[in-house]
Amino acid sequence: MPLLMNPPTPERDPAADIALTDAERAARVQLAGCYRVFDLLGWTEMIFNHISLRVPGPGPESVFLINPFGLHYSEVSASKLVAVDLQGRPVRPTPYPINRAGFVTHAAIHRALPQAHCVMHTHTTSGCAVACLEAGLSHDSFYGAQLSGQVAYHDFEGVTVNLDEQARMVADIGAKRAVVLRNHGLLAWGHDLPNAFMTLWTMQRACDIQIAAAAAGPTRRLPAQVLAQCVAEAGPAEAGVCALVFAALLRQVDARDPGYRD
Ligand SMILES: [Zn+2]
C-alpha cells in the first residue's frame, strides 16, 4: 500500500468544492501555528506525523485540514495545508500529496467522534518508548496522575495504511482523548486545537518523566484515591487554560517567524 495519496485528481466536480470561508482561513492559521509550535518543542519526525483540524462550517463537518506530505513542520503554512474529505480527496486544488497512514488514522477519528475536531499524533522518543512498555503509561507522576483512567490503548498492526484498522482503532479509543498506540507513539484528540494540545502535552510530559524516573531508580507509587483526586482537580484542563497555554506558545512562534500565517 503506497504511503503517498496523490492529490487533486479531479474526480470531484469543482463546482461542488467547498468555498474557503473566514472560518477555514482562521483554522488554517491556527493549525499551521500548531505545526510550528510542535517544531519549537522538538515534536517533529522529519516529514512524518500529523495534526489535523476539522474545517468549521454550517453543514456536515466532513472536511479536515492536514499537513502536505513532504514538508517539515517548520515549512508548513496556512495556505499549504491540504483540505480533504473523509475519503481523502482534496476539496480544492493543491500541489501537495498527503500521507496515507496519517489520513487513515485521522479520518477514522474525525468520522467516528463528532467532538474530535482536532487530532494530534507524535513519535517523540519518550512517547514511543512508553508505547513499547508492557505496562504502558505510568500514572505515578504529577502529569501521569492527571491522566489516570483517561488513556486508551490500541495494539500495533502495521503502518496504519489499511482502512480495515479504522474500526478497531476507534473501538479501542472509545471516548478517551489520550491514546497510546502500542509499540508506536502517542495520539490525542480534543473538541478544539488548544484542548487536544493540552492533553498531548500532559501525556508527553508524563512520558518524559516516566522514562527519566525509571532510569534513576524505583518509582514511588501513588495511591488510587490520590489519582482520583488529581483527575478531579486537574484533568481535563479547563478550556480557558488550554487557550492561554496555546496562545503563549504561539507568541513564541510569532516572535521567531510569523511566516506560518501565509
Ligand atoms: Zn505514527
py3Dmol code that shows the C-alpha trace and the ligand (Angstrom):
import py3Dmol

protein = """\
ATOM      1  CA  MET A   1       0.000   0.000   0.000  1.00  0.00           C
ATOM      2  CA  PRO A   2       1.686   3.275  -1.047  1.00  0.00           C
ATOM      3  CA  LEU A   3       2.193   5.941   1.601  1.00  0.00           C
ATOM      4  CA  LEU A   4       1.563   8.732  -0.850  1.00  0.00           C
ATOM      5  CA  MET A   5      -2.008   9.761  -1.520  1.00  0.00           C
ATOM      6  CA  ASN A   6      -1.957  11.755  -4.681  1.00  0.00           C
ATOM      7  CA  PRO A   7      -3.845  14.961  -4.716  1.00  0.00           C
ATOM      8  CA  PRO A   8      -6.327  16.583  -6.720  1.00  0.00           C
ATOM      9  CA  THR A   9      -7.204  14.474  -9.463  1.00  0.00           C
ATOM     10  CA  PRO A  10     -10.473  15.965 -10.051  1.00  0.00           C
ATOM     11  CA  GLU A  11     -12.891  13.206  -9.539  1.00  0.00           C
ATOM     12  CA  ARG A  12     -14.848  15.885  -7.784  1.00  0.00           C
ATOM     13  CA  ASP A  13     -16.932  18.429  -9.574  1.00  0.00           C
ATOM     14  CA  PRO A  14     -15.104  21.732  -8.968  1.00  0.00           C
ATOM     15  CA  ALA A  15     -18.471  23.430  -8.630  1.00  0.00           C
ATOM     16  CA  ALA A  16     -19.107  21.273  -5.581  1.00  0.00           C
ATOM     17  CA  ASP A  17     -15.903  22.354  -3.876  1.00  0.00           C
ATOM     18  CA  ILE A  18     -16.340  23.924  -0.505  1.00  0.00           C
ATOM     19  CA  ALA A  19     -15.666  27.649  -0.557  1.00  0.00           C
ATOM     20  CA  LEU A  20     -12.804  28.973   1.529  1.00  0.00           C
ATOM     21  CA  THR A  21     -14.600  30.695   4.385  1.00  0.00           C
ATOM     22  CA  ASP A  22     -13.252  33.082   7.012  1.00  0.00           C
ATOM     23  CA  ALA A  23     -13.653  30.230   9.489  1.00  0.00           C
ATOM     24  CA  GLU A  24     -11.444  27.978   7.389  1.00  0.00           C
ATOM     25  CA  ARG A  25      -8.869  30.729   6.980  1.00  0.00           C
ATOM     26  CA  ALA A  26      -8.734  31.080  10.771  1.00  0.00           C
ATOM     27  CA  ALA A  27      -8.494  27.305  11.183  1.00  0.00           C
ATOM     28  CA  ARG A  28      -5.633  27.193   8.679  1.00  0.00           C
ATOM     29  CA  VAL A  29      -3.670  29.840  10.579  1.00  0.00           C
ATOM     30  CA  GLN A  30      -4.282  28.146  13.919  1.00  0.00           C
ATOM     31  CA  LEU A  31      -3.291  24.708  12.627  1.00  0.00           C
ATOM     32  CA  ALA A  32      -0.221  25.998  10.790  1.00  0.00           C
ATOM     33  CA  GLY A  33       0.789  27.753  14.006  1.00  0.00           C
ATOM     34  CA  CYS A  34       0.409  24.451  15.841  1.00  0.00           C
ATOM     35  CA  TYR A  35       2.808  22.747  13.435  1.00  0.00           C
ATOM     36  CA  ARG A  36       5.344  25.469  14.250  1.00  0.00           C
ATOM     37  CA  VAL A  37       4.696  25.013  17.986  1.00  0.00           C
ATOM     38  CA  PHE A  38       5.464  21.298  17.609  1.00  0.00           C
ATOM     39  CA  ASP A  39       8.668  22.245  15.816  1.00  0.00           C
ATOM     40  CA  LEU A  40       9.542  24.631  18.647  1.00  0.00           C
ATOM     41  CA  LEU A  41       9.065  21.799  21.146  1.00  0.00           C
ATOM     42  CA  GLY A  42      11.052  19.298  19.080  1.00  0.00           C
ATOM     43  CA  TRP A  43       7.996  17.123  18.447  1.00  0.00           C
ATOM     44  CA  THR A  44       8.887  16.505  14.803  1.00  0.00           C
ATOM     45  CA  GLU A  45       9.693  13.339  12.848  1.00  0.00           C
ATOM     46  CA  MET A  46      11.240  14.620   9.609  1.00  0.00           C
ATOM     47  CA  ILE A  47       8.256  14.857   7.198  1.00  0.00           C
ATOM     48  CA  PHE A  48       6.122  12.350   9.115  1.00  0.00           C
ATOM     49  CA  ASN A  49       3.393  12.560  11.773  1.00  0.00           C
ATOM     50  CA  HIS A  50       0.258  14.639  11.618  1.00  0.00           C
ATOM     51  CA  ILE A  51      -2.003  17.173  13.229  1.00  0.00           C
ATOM     52  CA  SER A  52      -5.470  17.578  11.709  1.00  0.00           C
ATOM     53  CA  LEU A  53      -8.283  20.050  12.314  1.00  0.00           C
ATOM     54  CA  ARG A  54     -11.896  19.965  11.138  1.00  0.00           C
ATOM     55  CA  VAL A  55     -12.979  22.797   8.932  1.00  0.00           C
ATOM     56  CA  PRO A  56     -15.744  24.623  10.726  1.00  0.00           C
ATOM     57  CA  GLY A  57     -18.884  25.195   8.755  1.00  0.00           C
ATOM     58  CA  PRO A  58     -22.648  25.227   8.922  1.00  0.00           C
ATOM     59  CA  GLY A  59     -23.064  21.877   7.173  1.00  0.00           C
ATOM     60  CA  PRO A  60     -21.833  18.392   7.966  1.00  0.00           C
ATOM     61  CA  GLU A  61     -18.237  18.794   9.031  1.00  0.00           C
ATOM     62  CA  SER A  62     -16.771  16.302   6.651  1.00  0.00           C
ATOM     63  CA  VAL A  63     -13.621  18.187   5.712  1.00  0.00           C
ATOM     64  CA  PHE A  64     -10.391  18.394   7.657  1.00  0.00           C
ATOM     65  CA  LEU A  65      -7.043  20.112   7.217  1.00  0.00           C
ATOM     66  CA  ILE A  66      -3.818  18.108   7.324  1.00  0.00           C
ATOM     67  CA  ASN A  67      -0.161  18.688   6.530  1.00  0.00           C
ATOM     68  CA  PRO A  68       1.158  18.385   2.977  1.00  0.00           C
ATOM     69  CA  PHE A  69       3.327  15.257   2.774  1.00  0.00           C
ATOM     70  CA  GLY A  70       6.948  16.142   2.135  1.00  0.00           C
ATOM     71  CA  LEU A  71       7.203  19.318   4.193  1.00  0.00           C
ATOM     72  CA  HIS A  72       8.935  19.614   7.549  1.00  0.00           C
ATOM     73  CA  TYR A  73       6.717  21.105  10.250  1.00  0.00           C
ATOM     74  CA  SER A  74       8.863  24.259  10.109  1.00  0.00           C
ATOM     75  CA  GLU A  75       7.792  24.681   6.465  1.00  0.00           C
ATOM     76  CA  VAL A  76       4.052  24.299   6.978  1.00  0.00           C
ATOM     77  CA  SER A  77       1.967  27.430   6.474  1.00  0.00           C
ATOM     78  CA  ALA A  78      -1.746  28.188   6.328  1.00  0.00           C
ATOM     79  CA  SER A  79      -2.076  28.137   2.548  1.00  0.00           C
ATOM     80  CA  LYS A  80      -0.059  24.914   2.193  1.00  0.00           C
ATOM     81  CA  LEU A  81      -2.347  22.822   4.394  1.00  0.00           C
ATOM     82  CA  VAL A  82      -4.445  20.348   2.438  1.00  0.00           C
ATOM     83  CA  ALA A  83      -8.230  20.249   2.932  1.00  0.00           C
ATOM     84  CA  VAL A  84      -9.552  16.736   2.347  1.00  0.00           C
ATOM     85  CA  ASP A  85     -12.852  14.964   2.763  1.00  0.00           C
ATOM     86  CA  LEU A  86     -13.258  11.736   4.727  1.00  0.00           C
ATOM     87  CA  GLN A  87     -12.348   9.741   1.624  1.00  0.00           C
ATOM     88  CA  GLY A  88      -9.013  11.591   1.422  1.00  0.00           C
ATOM     89  CA  ARG A  89      -9.972  13.631  -1.639  1.00  0.00           C
ATOM     90  CA  PRO A  90      -8.745  17.238  -1.698  1.00  0.00           C
ATOM     91  CA  VAL A  91     -11.696  19.606  -1.816  1.00  0.00           C
ATOM     92  CA  ARG A  92      -9.771  22.206  -3.779  1.00  0.00           C
ATOM     93  CA  PRO A  93      -6.683  22.207  -5.960  1.00  0.00           C
ATOM     94  CA  THR A  94      -3.374  21.656  -4.179  1.00  0.00           C
ATOM     95  CA  PRO A  95       0.094  20.773  -5.435  1.00  0.00           C
ATOM     96  CA  TYR A  96       0.689  18.607  -2.378  1.00  0.00           C
ATOM     97  CA  PRO A  97       0.002  14.940  -1.680  1.00  0.00           C
ATOM     98  CA  ILE A  98      -0.951  13.719   1.782  1.00  0.00           C
ATOM     99  CA  ASN A  99       0.351  10.749   3.734  1.00  0.00           C
ATOM    100  CA  ARG A 100      -1.914   7.709   3.631  1.00  0.00           C
ATOM    101  CA  ALA A 101      -1.094   6.500   7.142  1.00  0.00           C
ATOM    102  CA  GLY A 102      -1.974   9.918   8.516  1.00  0.00           C
ATOM    103  CA  PHE A 103      -5.190  10.046   6.568  1.00  0.00           C
ATOM    104  CA  VAL A 104      -6.338   6.575   7.685  1.00  0.00           C
ATOM    105  CA  THR A 105      -5.788   7.331  11.368  1.00  0.00           C
ATOM    106  CA  HIS A 106      -7.105  10.880  11.459  1.00  0.00           C
ATOM    107  CA  ALA A 107     -10.103  10.294   9.176  1.00  0.00           C
ATOM    108  CA  ALA A 108     -11.197   7.366  11.352  1.00  0.00           C
ATOM    109  CA  ILE A 109     -11.293   9.527  14.456  1.00  0.00           C
ATOM    110  CA  HIS A 110     -12.847  12.592  12.797  1.00  0.00           C
ATOM    111  CA  ARG A 111     -15.545  10.366  11.299  1.00  0.00           C
ATOM    112  CA  ALA A 112     -16.365   8.347  14.411  1.00  0.00           C
ATOM    113  CA  LEU A 113     -16.173  11.029  17.102  1.00  0.00           C
ATOM    114  CA  PRO A 114     -18.271  14.146  16.460  1.00  0.00           C
ATOM    115  CA  GLN A 115     -16.400  16.039  19.176  1.00  0.00           C
ATOM    116  CA  ALA A 116     -12.971  15.187  17.763  1.00  0.00           C
ATOM    117  CA  HIS A 117     -12.358  18.456  15.949  1.00  0.00           C
ATOM    118  CA  CYS A 118      -8.594  18.187  16.330  1.00  0.00           C
ATOM    119  CA  VAL A 119      -6.365  15.086  16.281  1.00  0.00           C
ATOM    120  CA  MET A 120      -2.624  15.064  17.043  1.00  0.00           C
ATOM    121  CA  HIS A 121      -0.094  12.262  16.724  1.00  0.00           C
ATOM    122  CA  THR A 122       3.611  12.183  17.615  1.00  0.00           C
ATOM    123  CA  HIS A 123       6.619   9.876  17.570  1.00  0.00           C
ATOM    124  CA  THR A 124       8.681  11.559  20.287  1.00  0.00           C
ATOM    125  CA  THR A 125      11.368   9.313  21.728  1.00  0.00           C
ATOM    126  CA  SER A 126       9.921   9.115  25.224  1.00  0.00           C
ATOM    127  CA  GLY A 127       6.381   8.739  23.858  1.00  0.00           C
ATOM    128  CA  CYS A 128       7.431   5.855  21.629  1.00  0.00           C
ATOM    129  CA  ALA A 129       9.444   4.319  24.488  1.00  0.00           C
ATOM    130  CA  VAL A 130       6.432   4.323  26.798  1.00  0.00           C
ATOM    131  CA  ALA A 131       4.293   2.930  23.966  1.00  0.00           C
ATOM    132  CA  CYS A 132       6.697  -0.032  23.820  1.00  0.00           C
ATOM    133  CA  LEU A 133       6.363  -0.836  27.523  1.00  0.00           C
ATOM    134  CA  GLU A 134       4.154  -3.738  28.514  1.00  0.00           C
ATOM    135  CA  ALA A 135       2.702  -1.703  31.396  1.00  0.00           C
ATOM    136  CA  GLY A 136       2.124   1.364  29.231  1.00  0.00           C
ATOM    137  CA  LEU A 137       1.883   4.860  30.686  1.00  0.00           C
ATOM    138  CA  SER A 138       2.644   5.267  34.381  1.00  0.00           C
ATOM    139  CA  HIS A 139       0.306   7.479  36.380  1.00  0.00           C
ATOM    140  CA  ASP A 140       2.822   7.885  39.214  1.00  0.00           C
ATOM    141  CA  SER A 141       3.883  11.437  38.386  1.00  0.00           C
ATOM    142  CA  PHE A 142       2.326  14.892  38.541  1.00  0.00           C
ATOM    143  CA  TYR A 143       1.318  14.707  34.868  1.00  0.00           C
ATOM    144  CA  GLY A 144       0.658  10.982  34.668  1.00  0.00           C
ATOM    145  CA  ALA A 145      -1.712  11.231  37.635  1.00  0.00           C
ATOM    146  CA  GLN A 146      -3.866  13.758  35.760  1.00  0.00           C
ATOM    147  CA  LEU A 147      -4.391  11.139  33.054  1.00  0.00           C
ATOM    148  CA  SER A 148      -5.353   8.314  35.384  1.00  0.00           C
ATOM    149  CA  GLY A 149      -8.220   6.372  33.804  1.00  0.00           C
ATOM    150  CA  GLN A 150      -8.111   8.709  30.803  1.00  0.00           C
ATOM    151  CA  VAL A 151      -5.809   6.759  28.474  1.00  0.00           C
ATOM    152  CA  ALA A 152      -6.842   4.274  25.799  1.00  0.00           C
ATOM    153  CA  TYR A 153      -4.570   1.675  24.155  1.00  0.00           C
ATOM    154  CA  HIS A 154      -4.562   0.384  20.604  1.00  0.00           C
ATOM    155  CA  ASP A 155      -2.369  -2.545  19.525  1.00  0.00           C
ATOM    156  CA  PHE A 156       0.124  -2.117  16.714  1.00  0.00           C
ATOM    157  CA  GLU A 157      -0.977  -3.630  13.398  1.00  0.00           C
ATOM    158  CA  GLY A 158       1.484  -2.016  10.987  1.00  0.00           C
ATOM    159  CA  VAL A 159       1.810   1.414   9.421  1.00  0.00           C
ATOM    160  CA  THR A 160      -1.949   2.197   9.621  1.00  0.00           C
ATOM    161  CA  VAL A 161      -2.424   2.296   5.878  1.00  0.00           C
ATOM    162  CA  ASN A 162      -5.244  -0.273   5.848  1.00  0.00           C
ATOM    163  CA  LEU A 163      -8.778   1.032   6.112  1.00  0.00           C
ATOM    164  CA  ASP A 164      -9.972  -2.049   7.987  1.00  0.00           C
ATOM    165  CA  GLU A 165      -7.897  -0.994  11.012  1.00  0.00           C
ATOM    166  CA  GLN A 166     -10.043   2.118  11.440  1.00  0.00           C
ATOM    167  CA  ALA A 167     -12.939   0.342  13.164  1.00  0.00           C
ATOM    168  CA  ARG A 168     -10.655  -1.461  15.623  1.00  0.00           C
ATOM    169  CA  MET A 169      -8.780   1.735  16.429  1.00  0.00           C
ATOM    170  CA  VAL A 170     -11.946   3.704  17.054  1.00  0.00           C
ATOM    171  CA  ALA A 171     -13.402   0.904  19.213  1.00  0.00           C
ATOM    172  CA  ASP A 172     -10.228   0.850  21.333  1.00  0.00           C
ATOM    173  CA  ILE A 173     -10.238   4.638  21.726  1.00  0.00           C
ATOM    174  CA  GLY A 174     -13.863   4.792  22.858  1.00  0.00           C
ATOM    175  CA  ALA A 175     -14.430   8.225  24.379  1.00  0.00           C
ATOM    176  CA  LYS A 176     -10.905   8.630  25.738  1.00  0.00           C
ATOM    177  CA  ARG A 177      -8.920  11.553  24.375  1.00  0.00           C
ATOM    178  CA  ALA A 178      -5.443  10.327  25.233  1.00  0.00           C
ATOM    179  CA  VAL A 179      -4.310   7.244  23.336  1.00  0.00           C
ATOM    180  CA  VAL A 180      -1.164   5.158  23.493  1.00  0.00           C
ATOM    181  CA  LEU A 181      -0.668   3.496  20.116  1.00  0.00           C
ATOM    182  CA  ARG A 182       1.242   0.466  21.387  1.00  0.00           C
ATOM    183  CA  ASN A 183       4.778  -0.038  20.045  1.00  0.00           C
ATOM    184  CA  HIS A 184       4.188   3.123  18.001  1.00  0.00           C
ATOM    185  CA  GLY A 185       3.505   6.539  19.561  1.00  0.00           C
ATOM    186  CA  LEU A 186       1.057   8.930  21.186  1.00  0.00           C
ATOM    187  CA  LEU A 187      -2.241  10.385  19.987  1.00  0.00           C
ATOM    188  CA  ALA A 188      -4.708  12.861  21.451  1.00  0.00           C
ATOM    189  CA  TRP A 189      -7.872  14.489  20.235  1.00  0.00           C
ATOM    190  CA  GLY A 190      -9.957  17.377  21.521  1.00  0.00           C
ATOM    191  CA  HIS A 191     -13.015  19.471  20.846  1.00  0.00           C
ATOM    192  CA  ASP A 192     -10.660  22.206  19.712  1.00  0.00           C
ATOM    193  CA  LEU A 193      -6.964  22.522  18.975  1.00  0.00           C
ATOM    194  CA  PRO A 194      -5.771  24.009  22.303  1.00  0.00           C
ATOM    195  CA  ASN A 195      -7.678  21.299  24.183  1.00  0.00           C
ATOM    196  CA  ALA A 196      -6.079  18.499  22.152  1.00  0.00           C
ATOM    197  CA  PHE A 197      -2.692  20.166  22.586  1.00  0.00           C
ATOM    198  CA  MET A 198      -3.029  20.315  26.375  1.00  0.00           C
ATOM    199  CA  THR A 199      -3.932  16.635  26.540  1.00  0.00           C
ATOM    200  CA  LEU A 200      -0.995  15.636  24.333  1.00  0.00           C
ATOM    201  CA  TRP A 201       1.402  17.920  26.192  1.00  0.00           C
ATOM    202  CA  THR A 202       0.356  16.419  29.531  1.00  0.00           C
ATOM    203  CA  MET A 203       0.886  12.904  28.153  1.00  0.00           C
ATOM    204  CA  GLN A 204       4.253  13.890  26.678  1.00  0.00           C
ATOM    205  CA  ARG A 205       5.456  15.309  29.995  1.00  0.00           C
ATOM    206  CA  ALA A 206       4.272  12.159  31.768  1.00  0.00           C
ATOM    207  CA  CYS A 207       6.310  10.049  29.305  1.00  0.00           C
ATOM    208  CA  ASP A 208       9.429  12.207  29.699  1.00  0.00           C
ATOM    209  CA  ILE A 209       9.252  11.911  33.469  1.00  0.00           C
ATOM    210  CA  GLN A 210       8.396   8.206  33.429  1.00  0.00           C
ATOM    211  CA  ILE A 211      11.481   7.364  31.354  1.00  0.00           C
ATOM    212  CA  ALA A 212      13.746   9.627  33.435  1.00  0.00           C
ATOM    213  CA  ALA A 213      12.414   8.224  36.715  1.00  0.00           C
ATOM    214  CA  ALA A 214      12.798   4.620  35.557  1.00  0.00           C
ATOM    215  CA  ALA A 215      16.439   5.280  34.732  1.00  0.00           C
ATOM    216  CA  ALA A 216      17.059   6.817  38.151  1.00  0.00           C
ATOM    217  CA  GLY A 217      15.548   4.163  40.405  1.00  0.00           C
ATOM    218  CA  PRO A 218      12.353   2.502  41.621  1.00  0.00           C
ATOM    219  CA  THR A 219       9.251   4.672  41.213  1.00  0.00           C
ATOM    220  CA  ARG A 220       7.154   5.555  44.252  1.00  0.00           C
ATOM    221  CA  ARG A 221       3.554   4.557  43.582  1.00  0.00           C
ATOM    222  CA  LEU A 222       0.605   6.911  44.104  1.00  0.00           C
ATOM    223  CA  PRO A 223      -2.474   5.569  45.887  1.00  0.00           C
ATOM    224  CA  ALA A 224      -5.748   5.267  43.979  1.00  0.00           C
ATOM    225  CA  GLN A 225      -7.502   7.978  45.991  1.00  0.00           C
ATOM    226  CA  VAL A 226      -4.760  10.456  45.177  1.00  0.00           C
ATOM    227  CA  LEU A 227      -5.036   9.635  41.484  1.00  0.00           C
ATOM    228  CA  ALA A 228      -8.806  10.154  41.613  1.00  0.00           C
ATOM    229  CA  GLN A 229      -8.325  13.454  43.431  1.00  0.00           C
ATOM    230  CA  CYS A 230      -5.769  14.570  40.873  1.00  0.00           C
ATOM    231  CA  VAL A 231      -8.088  13.812  37.961  1.00  0.00           C
ATOM    232  CA  ALA A 232     -10.934  15.656  39.677  1.00  0.00           C
ATOM    233  CA  GLU A 233      -8.749  18.709  40.283  1.00  0.00           C
ATOM    234  CA  ALA A 234      -6.688  18.933  37.129  1.00  0.00           C
ATOM    235  CA  GLY A 235      -7.979  16.868  34.286  1.00  0.00           C
ATOM    236  CA  PRO A 236      -9.221  17.512  31.761  1.00  0.00           C
ATOM    237  CA  ALA A 237      -7.887  21.051  31.712  1.00  0.00           C
ATOM    238  CA  GLU A 238     -10.331  23.958  31.517  1.00  0.00           C
ATOM    239  CA  ALA A 239     -10.893  25.374  28.053  1.00  0.00           C
ATOM    240  CA  GLY A 240      -9.685  28.812  29.156  1.00  0.00           C
ATOM    241  CA  VAL A 241      -6.414  27.395  30.447  1.00  0.00           C
ATOM    242  CA  CYS A 242      -5.836  25.429  27.245  1.00  0.00           C
ATOM    243  CA  ALA A 243      -6.368  28.592  25.204  1.00  0.00           C
ATOM    244  CA  LEU A 244      -3.931  30.579  27.351  1.00  0.00           C
ATOM    245  CA  VAL A 245      -1.250  27.896  27.052  1.00  0.00           C
ATOM    246  CA  PHE A 246      -1.553  27.651  23.289  1.00  0.00           C
ATOM    247  CA  ALA A 247      -1.620  31.431  22.852  1.00  0.00           C
ATOM    248  CA  ALA A 248       1.592  31.761  24.898  1.00  0.00           C
ATOM    249  CA  LEU A 249       3.365  29.188  22.732  1.00  0.00           C
ATOM    250  CA  LEU A 250       2.079  30.817  19.565  1.00  0.00           C
ATOM    251  CA  ARG A 251       3.618  34.101  20.697  1.00  0.00           C
ATOM    252  CA  GLN A 252       6.974  32.316  20.870  1.00  0.00           C
ATOM    253  CA  VAL A 253       6.464  31.147  17.297  1.00  0.00           C
ATOM    254  CA  ASP A 254       5.372  34.603  16.123  1.00  0.00           C
ATOM    255  CA  ALA A 255       8.464  36.166  17.682  1.00  0.00           C
ATOM    256  CA  ARG A 256      10.699  33.804  15.694  1.00  0.00           C
ATOM    257  CA  ASP A 257       8.865  33.537  12.376  1.00  0.00           C
ATOM    258  CA  PRO A 258       5.272  34.561  11.667  1.00  0.00           C
ATOM    259  CA  GLY A 259       5.537  33.078   8.159  1.00  0.00           C
ATOM    260  CA  TYR A 260       3.171  30.231   9.072  1.00  0.00           C
ATOM    261  CA  ARG A 261       0.301  32.708   8.718  1.00  0.00           C
ATOM    262  CA  ASP A 262       0.803  32.949   4.940  1.00  0.00           C
TER     263      ASP A 262
END
"""
ligand_1 = """\
1
ZN
Zn 2.711 7.198 13.710
"""
view = py3Dmol.view(width=600, height=400)
view.addModel(protein, "pdb")
view.setStyle({"model": 0}, {"cartoon": {"style": "trace"}})
view.addModel(ligand_1, "xyz")
view.setStyle({"model": 1}, {"stick": {}})
view.zoomTo()
view.show()
